Amino acid sequence: MTKGVVVASIDIAIPCYGHGNYLRDCVMSATAEDVGPLRILIIDNASPDDSLEKARQLAASDSRIALSAHAHNLGPHASFNEGVAWAEADYFMILCADDLLTPGSLRALAGTLDADPNASFAYGTDVHWIEGQATPQMATQENARFIRVSGTRFIEERCRNPEHYIAAGMVLVRTAAQKRAGLYRDVLPHTDDFEMLLRLAMLGDVRRTDSPLGIKRMHGANRTLTFTQDPARDLKEREAALASFFANEGAALANASRLRRIGRRSIAQRAYWCGLKSLAHGRAGAWSHLALAFQLAPRMALLPPLGYLKRMERPIGTALKRPPNPA
């Protein structure tokens, strides 16, 4: 069934640093949507390329687009939080300048939030567009099917599977909930969005879909690439996000201590088997993963977390099997 007219207002903040080559496509993917009142704020963080000039051209071409130009690079969190402070529409999104929305995604997200006033945010999946490959051809996602998950269930799911990928750049937030949740924390350079979702889940239900609502460009200047030099760093940063959440807003949960233990154990289990797999394959990073596992759960040095095997996508024998040598 085709969704009705979306009359809710939407604000989209687009932080940009050195992504001038991608900026126009990103902005056009939002302005092409048939939605209610829409505002876009491009926040240029003193980009070293031509991002600022391209942002000025976009702002001059469409009255819905505004520009905030930083004289100096203030770091990404300054841009995120500037967007949060600027937002005043019904719904709010932070969209990275090198990503795109799929056709109909804003209508789908706004429509599901319209239908569920108790939901604080809605999100979907994304597809990865690897640099050099053909542009993904996406059908409209206007009729994406969402399910409702309680905020407490969402938090517990994230504690049990903290490594599970969420397309955090494809999230539409009820602005009132975002204002209550507050600003992004710069002590979390990699998992600030993960921690923010946990805070937002404290404030209401969550709407989610398996439909691809965005396209994530994969290129040599992705922000996340700086966090892959240490193979265990992604898990370390997720542990930091959980620690931050439960030391602050999450402490008010009735079962906070239990969920915190679940989160630590889940990350330790993941680190253990990642380390073992790397060790079996002779890859770098094995001991970094194992050290993290033993730090979070010292008992794992004696008792392997066999229960985690049920969550693995492949049997342990296949996962640990050394790949064949190239001919």
C-alpha positions in Angstrom: 0.0 0.0 0.0 1.3 3.4 -0.9 1.9 5.6 2.1 -0.1 8.8 2.5 1.2 12.3 2.3 4.1 13.0 4.7 3.5 16.5 6.2 5.9 16.2 9.1 8.9 18.6 8.9 12.4 17.1 8.6 15.8 18.7 9.3 19.0 17.1 7.9 22.5 18.1 9.1 25.2 17.1 6.6 28.7 17.3 8.2 31.4 17.6 5.5 35.2 17.4 5.7 37.0 16.8 2.4 34.1 15.1 0.7 33.4 17.7 -2.0 33.3 15.0 -4.7 30.4 13.3 -3.0 28.5 16.2 -1.5 26.2 17.1 -4.4 24.9 13.5 -4.7 24.4 13.3 -1.0 22.3 16.5 -0.9 20.3 15.6 -4.0 19.4 12.3 -2.6 17.6 14.2 0.2 16.1 17.0 -1.8 14.6 14.6 -4.3 12.3 13.2 -1.7 8.6 14.1 -1.8 8.2 15.0 1.9 6.9 17.8 4.0 8.9 20.9 5.0 12.6 20.0 4.6 15.7 21.9 5.7 19.3 20.9 5.1 22.3 22.3 6.9 25.7 21.6 5.3 28.4 22.0 8.0 31.8 22.3 6.4 34.6 21.7 8.9 37.3 23.7 7.1 37.6 21.2 4.4 41.0 21.2 2.5 39.3 20.5 -0.9 36.6 22.4 -2.8 33.8 21.2 -0.4 33.0 24.8 0.7 32.6 26.1 -2.8 30.4 23.2 -3.8 28.3 23.7 -0.6 27.9 27.4 -1.5 26.7 26.5 -4.9 24.1 24.0 -3.5 22.9 26.6 -0.9 22.5 29.2 -3.7 20.5 26.8 -5.8 17.8 25.8 -3.2 16.3 27.9 -0.4 16.0 24.8 1.7 19.7 24.4 1.9 21.8 26.5 4.3 25.6 26.5 5.0 27.7 26.7 8.2 31.4 27.1 7.4 33.9 26.6 10.1 37.1 28.6 9.9 39.0 25.9 11.6 38.6 22.1 11.8 36.8 21.6 15.1 36.5 17.9 14.8 33.4 15.8 13.7 31.6 16.1 17.1 31.4 19.8 16.8 29.5 19.4 13.5 27.3 16.7 14.9 26.4 18.8 17.9 25.9 21.9 15.9 23.3 20.0 13.9 21.6 18.8 17.1 21.4 22.4 18.4 20.1 23.7 15.0 17.4 21.1 14.6 13.8 22.3 15.2 11.7 20.2 12.8 9.5 17.2 13.8 12.3 14.8 12.8 16.1 15.1 12.5 18.8 13.2 10.7 22.6 13.4 10.5 23.7 12.3 7.1 27.3 11.9 6.2 28.4 13.9 3.1 29.8 10.8 1.4 26.6 8.7 1.8 23.2 8.8 0.1 19.6 8.1 0.9 17.8 5.6 -1.2 14.6 6.7 -3.1 11.6 6.9 -0.8 13.6 6.4 2.4 12.6 9.7 4.1 9.0 9.0 3.3 9.3 5.5 4.8 11.1 6.7 7.9 8.8 9.7 8.6 5.7 7.7 7.8 6.6 5.0 10.4 7.3 7.7 13.1 4.1 9.5 12.2 2.3 6.2 12.8 3.9 5.5 16.2 4.1 8.6 18.4 5.9 6.5 21.1 8.9 5.8 18.9 12.0 7.9 19.4 13.7 6.9 16.2 13.5 4.7 13.1 16.2 3.1 11.1 16.9 0.6 8.3 19.9 -1.1 6.6 22.2 0.2 3.9 24.1 -1.1 0.9 27.8 -0.5 0.4 29.0 1.1 -2.7 32.6 0.3 -3.3 34.6 3.0 -5.0 35.1 2.2 -8.7 32.1 0.0 -9.0 28.9 0.8 -10.8 26.3 3.0 -8.9 23.8 0.7 -7.1 20.4 0.9 -8.7 17.8 1.1 -5.9 14.1 0.7 -6.2 11.9 3.0 -4.0 11.8 2.1 -0.4 8.6 4.1 0.3 6.7 1.0 1.3 9.3 -0.5 3.6 7.9 -2.6 6.3 8.9 -1.6 9.9 8.5 -3.5 13.1 8.3 -2.0 16.5 10.8 -2.9 19.2 10.6 -1.6 22.8 13.5 0.7 23.8 14.5 -1.7 26.6 14.5 -4.7 24.2 16.7 -2.7 21.7 19.2 -1.9 24.5 19.3 -5.6 25.6 19.8 -6.7 22.0 22.7 -4.3 21.6 24.3 -5.6 24.8 23.9 -9.2 23.6 25.2 -8.4 20.1 27.2 -5.2 20.4 29.3 -6.0 17.3 26.1 -6.3 15.2 26.3 -3.6 12.4 23.6 -0.9 12.4 23.5 1.5 9.6 23.7 4.4 12.1 23.8 7.0 9.3 20.3 5.9 8.1 18.4 6.9 11.3 15.6 9.4 11.5 15.1 10.7 15.1 12.1 12.4 16.7 13.7 15.8 17.3 12.1 16.1 20.8 13.8 12.9 21.8 17.1 14.0 20.3 17.0 17.2 22.4 16.3 15.2 25.5 19.1 12.7 24.7 21.5 15.6 24.3 24.8 16.0 22.4 27.3 13.5 21.0 30.2 12.7 23.3 33.6 13.4 21.9 35.2 10.8 24.2 33.8 8.2 21.8 35.5 8.9 18.4 34.2 5.8 16.7 31.1 4.6 18.5 29.4 7.9 19.3 26.5 7.0 17.1 26.1 3.6 18.7 26.0 5.1 22.2 23.5 7.8 21.0 21.1 5.1 19.8 21.2 3.5 23.3 20.4 6.9 24.9 17.5 7.5 22.4 16.2 4.0 23.2 15.8 5.1 26.8 13.2 7.6 25.6 10.8 5.5 23.6 10.2 2.6 21.2 12.3 1.9 18.1 11.1 1.2 14.6 13.3 -0.8 12.3 13.3 -2.4 8.9 15.5 -4.7 6.9 15.0 -2.5 3.8 18.0 -0.6 2.5 17.4 3.1 3.3 20.8 4.4 2.4 23.9 3.8 0.4 27.3 3.9 2.2 30.2 4.8 0.0 33.3 2.8 0.7 36.4 4.7 -0.3 39.9 5.5 0.8 38.9 8.5 3.0 36.2 6.8 5.1 36.3 8.1 8.7 36.1 4.6 10.1 39.4 3.6 8.4 41.4 5.3 11.1 40.1 2.8 13.6 41.1 -0.4 11.7 44.9 -0.3 12.3 44.4 -2.2 15.6 42.3 -5.2 14.6 40.6 -5.2 18.0 39.9 -1.5 18.2 36.3 -1.7 16.9 35.4 -4.0 19.8 37.4 -1.8 22.2 35.4 1.3 21.1 32.1 -0.6 21.4 33.1 -1.5 25.0 33.8 2.2 25.6 30.4 3.1 24.3 28.7 0.6 26.6 30.8 1.8 29.5 29.8 5.5 28.8 26.1 4.6 28.5 25.9 2.6 31.7 27.9 5.2 33.6 25.4 7.9 32.6 21.9 7.5 31.3 21.9 3.7 31.3 22.5 3.7 35.1 18.8 4.5 35.6 17.7 1.1 34.1 16.4 -1.3 36.6 18.6 -4.1 35.2 21.6 -1.9 34.4 24.1 -4.1 36.2 23.0 -7.3 34.4 23.0 -5.6 31.0 26.4 -4.2 31.6 27.7 -7.7 32.4 26.1 -9.1 29.3 27.7 -6.4 27.2 31.2 -7.0 28.6 30.8 -10.8 28.2 29.5 -10.5 24.6 32.4 -8.3 23.6 34.9 -10.6 25.4 33.4 -13.7 23.6 33.6 -12.0 20.2 37.2 -10.9 20.9 38.2 -14.4 22.0 36.9 -16.2 18.8 38.2 -13.4 16.5 41.6 -13.9 18.2 41.5 -17.6 17.9 40.5 -17.4 14.2 43.3 -14.9 13.5 45.8 -17.2 15.3 44.7 -20.2 13.2 45.1 -18.2 10.0 48.4 -16.6 11.0 46.9 -13.1 10.8 48.1 -10.1 12.7 45.9 -9.0 15.6 45.3 -12.3 17.2 46.9 -11.3 20.5 45.2 -7.9 20.5 41.8 -9.7 20.4 42.8 -12.3 23.0 44.2 -9.7 25.4 40.9 -7.8 25.2 39.0 -11.0 25.9 41.0 -11.8 28.9 40.9 -8.2 30.2 37.1 -8.2 30.1 36.6 -11.8 31.2 39.7 -13.3 32.8 38.1 -16.7 33.2 38.3 -17.1 29.4 42.0 -17.8 29.7 40.9 -21.2 31.3 37.4 -21.7 30.0 36.6 -21.0 26.3 33.3 -19.3 25.7 31.7 -22.2 23.9 28.2 -20.8 24.2 29.2 -18.1 21.7 29.5 -20.7 18.9 25.7 -20.8 18.6 25.8 -17.2 17.4 28.5 -17.8 14.8 27.4 -17.7 11.2 29.7 -20.7 10.3 30.6 -23.8 12.3 33.8 -23.5 14.3 35.7 -26.0 12.2 35.0 -23.9 9.0 35.7 -20.6 10.7 39.1 -21.8 12.0 40.1 -23.7 8.9 43.1 -22.1 7.2 42.2 -20.8 3.7 43.8 -22.6 0.8 47.1 -21.3 -0.6 46.6 -19.5 -3.9 47.7 -21.5 -6.9 
